[in-house]
Amino acid sequence: MDKNLKNDLENIDILLEKVKNNAFDFLKNINDIVAFPESTNVYTPSELNKNGLGGENTLEEFMQRFYKGIVSSAGSKYFGFVTGGTTPAALMGDWLASTFDQNATGRDDSSAARIEEEAISLLKQLFGLPEIFSGTFVTGATMANFVGLAIGRQWVADELGIDISLEGIYSIPPIKIVSATPHSSILKALSMLGMGRKNMHSIPTIDGREAVDIEALENYLKQLNGEPCIVVANAGTVNTVDFDDLKQIGELKKKYKFFFHVDGAFGGFASCSTKYKKLVEGMEEADSITIDAHKWLNVPYDSAMQFTKHPKLQLQVFQNNAVYLGELSDKPDFVHLVPENSRRLRALPAWFTLKAYGQDGYEEIIERNCDLAQLLSEKIEKSKNFRLLSTTRLNVVCFTVNFGEHKVTLENIQQFLNLVNKDGRAFFTQTIYKGTPGIRAAISNWRTEEKDIEIAWEVLNKAYNIYVKTIIAID
Ligand SMILES: Cc1ncc(COP(=O)(O)O)c(C=O)c1O
């Protein structure tokens, strides 16, 4: 055995203790760690060592060279994108998942599959999804959308009497796929599936909203004259967290032939709150559903769930037959259901956090985050410096900056956010909503409390006072 490997093996307890201390230090100070790095261009690339450094020296080098660039994206004031943190129990599960290093691919090779099945069952209870749904873990909502649309593609072809997994995409005419405000990952999935980004047909939204106009959707479906298609419904759009009326889309399914996919990457979590579950009424009518775990479940990257009522079609798409992988059974191994063959035990962090905090714990996180989004919205409504671009429905506040007569440009927003994020205490990301450049604050972290909103508000206003002078100078 290599001498460094041997030494590390003999001292694994000391090494892990050091790592634990570093990790604990990070967690203890997370509120003081910057949410945005000063610069990521300060690293001189290092060469591969001939002899290796051993674990302890490698940890030291890592801490010296890269640690200052590690940001508090898992902290309480990181409002960019839709970013969850990691609950203590999720971290426990994640550490063990790496330690055990199980290949969660077969049903009977270890207890890995039982853990995944149980985590999926707990999640179905959390989201109020009926038993008929099966589910699998994938790496993120983009992959969950990919799997859902792959099953949808298989369903449409099946309706035409073709097994597209065998015959290929060229064996049928282009599949019609429609949505009102799809997430960019839906278009990416269409590209990966050979269905083409350009083949997404856009259905109008209700006036002033991002939710689909049901009448326009019905008119589109009617003129297809029975041709099967895919409808992508959105349960939580990124800018305004708007929800398509899933119940009404479910009703349309009784009259028209379509595969009903719901992208509820973070909006799906509305279902675990008594206050907000109405927003996703009808989600159970879907053929497939995407929900992210590394967003509002607050487990570490990379983790999401894909639920479906069509496991047989899923099997047709993703089966990976080989003698060494064993026979296909009635309950196929996960290797036959998802894009990955070998898989990390990513169900374990989810299982830990669900067991540790239960239904009440998640309802509390969701509702607290939403209350805080309301608090920030109220501050914006009362402020002269900022203006809401939309009603705050759930956990995302979409707003812009007021510069008097000066019309805000995307460049202004970028420059302004640069100032805000450089402060280091809070982090926001840009957007454009209905033509107006703006800012999104997505509150999705279990740690976030009222004091964090107060600090973020101070950061925004401080940056405003600095930036407004630049704007005045421009005009
Ligand atoms: C509605 C929606 N769908 C899909 C995604 C893609 O998620 P991921 O980054 O986990 O692939 C996101 C990410 O923000 C999202 O908000």
The ligand as an SDF file (V2000), in Angstrom:
LIG
                    3D

 16 16  0  0  0  0  0  0  0  0999 V2000
  -39.2260   25.6990  -11.1130 C   0  0  0  0  0  0  0  0  0  0  0  0
  -37.8440   25.1440  -11.2520 C   0  0  0  0  0  0  0  0  0  0  0  0
  -37.6490   24.0370  -12.0020 N   0  0  0  0  0  0  0  0  0  0  0  0
  -36.4330   23.5000  -12.1670 C   0  0  0  0  0  0  0  0  0  0  0  0
  -35.3190   24.0500  -11.5740 C   0  0  0  0  0  0  0  0  0  0  0  0
  -33.9580   23.4230  -11.7980 C   0  0  0  0  0  0  0  0  0  0  0  0
  -33.4520   22.9730  -10.5930 O   0  0  0  0  0  0  0  0  0  0  0  0
  -31.9970   22.3150  -10.4010 P   0  0  0  0  0  0  0  0  0  0  0  0
  -31.0530   23.4540  -10.3340 O   0  0  0  0  0  0  0  0  0  0  0  0
  -32.1280   21.5850   -9.1080 O   0  0  0  0  0  0  0  0  0  0  0  0
  -31.7370   21.4040  -11.5350 O   0  0  0  0  0  0  0  0  0  0  0  0
  -35.4620   25.1920  -10.7830 C   0  0  0  0  0  0  0  0  0  0  0  0
  -34.2980   25.8490  -10.1540 C   0  0  0  0  0  0  0  0  0  0  0  0
  -34.3560   26.9340   -9.6380 O   0  0  0  0  0  0  0  0  0  0  0  0
  -36.7600   25.7470  -10.6040 C   0  0  0  0  0  0  0  0  0  0  0  0
  -36.9520   26.8290   -9.8500 O   0  0  0  0  0  0  0  0  0  0  0  0
  1  2  1  0
  2  3  1  0
  2 15  2  0
  3  4  2  0
  4  5  1  0
  5  6  1  0
  5 12  2  0
  6  7  1  0
  7  8  1  0
  8  9  2  0
  8 10  1  0
  8 11  1  0
 12 13  1  0
 12 15  1  0
 13 14  2  0
 15 16  1  0
M  END
$$$$
